[in-house]
């Protein structure tokens, strides 16, 4: 079984949307990525840090999904990373109300020894130096290194971000971030410029409008599934990344064609994530439900046309 290393936050979130609000619930990039990746035949390990306030029941749930948590450091006298946000009525924009780094402020990731030969590494949204530190721990270059980042690091750690981008194979960012990273409005031009920075593949997420995949000469577009209700978009991008990297970690060949499949899986899993607050939907998601929704994606995009 192929190995997948997932690096990111395991955290608490408190969320308010037009549909309701929560107190502290389970969140974090690595959590969402891991739950999505658990849908695949892969040996996935989480690398993160939590405080002594983090419930054992959450760790047990992650273990119950066959996720290796040896790399999740528990700081007994520390507090877990906490984020609170409020979404606007369009559900595409939000205000951050509280960010408490807590144990994340001094996070020095340690990849478990048995996973330093992993085939795929998924670098969740963290400081670029932390992401680089994980790459440097790998005993051999992984077949695929996927990086997620955001505008905060572009604003505050530009040089460090460019340094880590040189060393990866795939970057996943949203359309706004792609434009900020390159100064280009056209996403086609932006993807070309990003590829010149190092990555062979560029994935640009467009939220409810789907995702784009670019390589040197080809472009693929996958729509997002139209949903009747969206309760909470938190973690949807991370869930997409987990579906994308989880699928690729267990296929025989990693190339543009299998990445197209991975984009669809990522979009499919993200469509479940938004149906309930936090991780709740992903925790009880069955493979039968995933299969049924993949069929919906197929029907959404398949058509017959006669071209003279």
C-alpha positions, 0 to 999 in steps of 0.5 A: 500500500502506498504511503501518504504524508499529510501536514497541516493543522489539527485544530478547533474551529468556531463557525457562524454562517447564515444557517447557524453557529457552533461553539468549538468543534473539530477542524484544521487543514490536516483533519479535513485532508486526512478524512478525505484521504481515508476514502482511498486505499492508502496508508496516510499519516498526519503530521501536526500538533495539538494541546492538552485540551484536545479531546482524546475522542477526536484522536480516536476518531482519526485512528478509527479512519485508519489514519496514522497519528504518530506524527501528531504531537500533543503538548500537555500544557499547551492549547490547540490552534483555534480559528473563529470565522463568520461567513457572509450571505454569499458563503464565498466571503468570510470575516476572521473573528479570532486566530489563536496560534497557541501550540502552532506558534512553535510547531516543528514537524516530525515525520514518522520514520516509517513514512519518510519514504512516502510516495506522496506528500500533501503540504497543507496550508502552513508557514512555508518554512514548516512545509520546507522542513517536511520536504527536507525530512523525506529520505528520498524525493516523493513521486509527488509533492502537493502544496496548498497555500494562501494569500497570508503567506504571499503578504508576509513570507514571500521569499520563503514561499517562493523557495518552497514552490521551487521544490514541489510538483503541484500547487493548489490555490484559489483564483484570487491567490493565483492572481496575487501570486503572479499579478496576472488576471487571466488564470491561463497566464497566471498558471503559466507563470506559476509553472515557471516558478517550479510546479509541473501542475497547477490546480486553481480552485474556484469554489462553487464554480469548480476547479482548473488543472494546468500542465505545460500544454493541457487544461482540464476543467471540473465543475462543482456539483450544484447543491441545494444547501451549503451549510458551512464551506470551512474545510472544503478546499482542504477536503478537495486537496485530500481527495486529490492527493489521496486518489493519486497516492493509490493509482499506478501512474501519476500523470495528467490523465490520473490528475483529471480523475483526482480533480473529480474525486476532490470536487466530489468529496468537497461537495459532501464537506459543505453539507454540515458544520465542521467535519461532521459530514466527512466523519460518517461518509460512506463509500457508497455515497461517494460512488453515487455522487461520482455518478452525478458528476459524470451525468453533469459533465457527459454529453453527446454532440455532433460536430461536422 
